[in-house]
Amino acid sequence: MISGTVIIATEICKGCELCIASCPQESLGLSTSINRKGYRYATLLRNNCTGCVNCALVCPDSAITVYREIKSTKRQSQSAQPTVATQTA
């Protein structure tokens, strides 16, 4: 299962809403606050981000950074055991 989150540089964001429209999970919305430039900026509203990066791709100001994390299941953690290489002489 993949989980993600976004960090938005609120002082750079102009509130164009392109990221909001591109989010398939409807995770983003506009803040009720404004930044120093007088814009309502995008913010993460729901914690259901999948890390698809659509929002970062459409952001004209590169104000969005996406972080993606793969959550391990029991099956993955058992099969992901470290392997030890041995050398024979």
C-alpha positions as CSV (number, residue, x, y, z in Angstrom):
1,M,0.0,0.0,0.0
2,I,1.3,3.4,-0.9
3,S,0.8,6.5,1.2
4,G,1.9,10.0,0.6
5,T,1.9,13.6,1.8
6,V,2.6,17.0,0.4
7,I,4.4,20.0,1.8
8,I,3.3,23.3,0.3
9,A,5.5,26.4,0.3
10,T,2.7,28.7,1.4
11,E,4.6,31.9,0.7
12,I,5.1,30.8,-2.9
13,C,1.6,29.5,-3.6
14,K,-0.7,31.9,-5.4
15,G,-3.8,29.9,-4.9
16,C,-4.4,29.1,-8.6
17,E,-6.2,25.8,-7.6
18,L,-4.6,23.7,-10.4
19,C,-3.3,21.3,-7.8
20,I,-6.8,21.0,-6.3
21,A,-8.3,20.2,-9.6
22,S,-5.6,17.6,-10.4
23,C,-5.9,15.7,-7.2
24,P,-7.7,12.4,-7.7
25,Q,-8.1,11.8,-4.0
26,E,-9.6,15.3,-3.4
27,S,-6.9,15.8,-0.6
28,L,-6.2,19.5,-1.3
29,G,-8.2,22.7,-0.8
30,L,-7.7,26.4,-0.3
31,S,-6.7,27.7,3.1
32,T,-8.9,30.2,4.9
33,S,-5.7,32.1,5.7
34,I,-3.7,34.2,3.3
35,N,0.0,34.5,2.8
36,R,2.2,37.6,2.8
37,K,1.3,38.3,-0.9
38,G,-2.4,38.2,-0.1
39,Y,-3.2,34.9,-1.7
40,R,-5.2,32.0,-0.2
41,Y,-2.8,29.1,-0.5
42,A,-3.4,25.4,-1.1
43,T,-3.3,23.1,1.9
44,L,-3.7,19.4,2.6
45,L,-7.3,18.9,3.9
46,R,-7.5,15.1,4.1
47,N,-4.9,12.6,5.0
48,N,-5.7,10.3,2.1
49,C,-2.8,11.3,-0.3
50,T,-1.4,8.5,-2.3
51,G,1.7,10.4,-3.5
52,C,0.6,10.4,-7.1
53,V,2.5,13.8,-7.7
54,N,-0.2,15.2,-10.0
55,C,-0.4,18.3,-7.8
56,A,3.4,19.0,-8.0
57,L,3.4,18.4,-11.8
58,V,0.8,21.1,-12.5
59,C,2.0,23.7,-10.0
60,P,3.3,26.6,-12.0
61,D,5.3,27.9,-9.1
62,S,6.9,24.6,-7.9
63,A,5.4,25.2,-4.5
64,I,4.6,21.6,-3.8
65,T,6.8,18.8,-2.7
66,V,5.4,15.3,-2.6
67,Y,6.7,12.5,-0.3
68,R,5.7,8.9,-0.9
69,E,6.0,6.0,1.5
70,I,5.4,2.4,0.9
71,K,3.8,0.8,3.9
72,S,5.0,-2.7,4.4
73,T,2.6,-5.6,5.0
74,K,3.6,-8.7,6.9
75,R,4.2,-10.6,3.7
76,Q,6.5,-7.9,2.3
77,S,8.4,-7.6,5.6
78,Q,9.0,-11.3,5.7
79,S,10.2,-11.5,2.1
80,A,12.4,-8.4,2.5
81,Q,14.8,-10.0,4.9
82,P,18.4,-8.9,4.4
83,T,20.6,-11.4,2.5
84,V,24.1,-12.2,3.6
85,A,26.7,-12.8,1.0
86,T,29.5,-15.2,1.9
87,Q,32.8,-15.7,0.2
88,T,34.5,-19.1,-0.2
89,A,38.2,-19.4,-0.6
